[in-house]
Amino acid sequence: MRPRTPEVRVPRLVGLMAVDARESARARGLSLEAPDRPDFHLAVVEYVVRQYPQPGTEVPRDSAVHVWLDFGEGEGGGGVREPRGPAPPGGGLRRELDEPGAPCTAAPRTATALLGPP
């Protein structure tokens, strides 16, 4: 058994599920806190996306490591809601339709023009 030292290295917690991150920290003599989650002790399937202090940092035993959580890929996380570029090319229906209130400028088509001669 290793002797208990006054300082421990912070493990890498990013990518772990909340329940696994808590266990990994506890095994090193550390506790976890989630500043944005008062119900952190109930979190299970969310993933650690950020931590402070960084992995490998030596801290006093019984220190708190701060973690931030999010759902995994495709699991209902908040996601990015702002538009991302580049925008799709113009055209499509907007090119085919007249603007609201604009007079119709195209000549009406006849059934013969659409279907061809019989």
N, C-alpha and C positions, 0 to 999 in steps of 0.2 A: 504494500500500500504506500502511495506517495505521501510525503509529509505535507501537512496543510501549510501553504505559504500565505503571507499576508496579501500578496497580489496575484491576480489570475489574468490570463489573456482572454479577451472577448472573442467568442466563437463567431463564425460567419452564420448569420441567421437569415439573410436575404434569400428568398426562394423556398424557405421552409413554411409549412403550415403552422398556424398559431400554436396549436397544441404541441407540435414537435419543437418549436422554438422555445416555448416555456420549459420543456423537459431538458433541452440542451443547455439552457442558461442555468437551470436549477442544479444540474450535474456539475457545473463549474462554480457553484456558490454565488450565482448572480440572480437578480430578479429582473423581470421585464415590466415595462410600463408603456402604455400606448396613450400619448397625450390627447389624441383625438377620439379615443374610444373608452368611455367610462365603463362599458360592459366588457372590457378586454378579457377578463377572467372567464367569460362565457364563449369567447370566439374559438372556433375549432377549425373550420375549413378555409378561412381567409389566409392569404399568403403574406409573408413579410416582404415589403417592397423597398424598405429603407430602414437603416438602423444607425444609432449613434450611442456610443463611440463605434468607430470602424473596427472590423475584425482584426485581431492581432494586437490591439491596444491593451497595455497592461493597466488594470484598474484594481483598486482595493477590493478584497473579497466582500461580499454582501452589497456591492454597488448595484445601481439600477441601470439597465440598458434600455434606451428608448427605441421603440419600433413603430413603424407605420404599416398598416395593413390594407390590402385590397383583395378582391376576388381574383381568382385565376383567369386566364385567357378564356373569353367566351362564357364566363360564369355569372354574368349579370353585374359586373362592376360598372361604375359611373361612366367610364369611357370619355373620349374627347368629343365635345359637342360643337366645337368651332369649325367653320368650313376650312377645308384643306385644299391647297392648289396642287396641280393646275386644275382649273375648271374644265368641264367637258367642252368639246368644240361646239360652236354655235350651229344652228340649223335645226333639223328635225321639224317638229310640229310648229315651232315659232316661225320658221321660214314659210311654212305653208298657210298659216292662218293670218287673216287680217287683224290688225290691232282693234280693240274695242272702240266703236264709234267711228271707225274709218269707213268711207264708202267702198263698196265692192268695185274693184277695177277690172277683174277678170271677166272675160266674155263667158256667158253660160255655155256649157257643153251639151251636146245633144247625145242621145242614146247611140246614134250611129258613130259619133266621134269616139265614144268610149268603148264600144264593143266591136267596131269595125263593120265593114259592109257585110250584108247577109250572104 
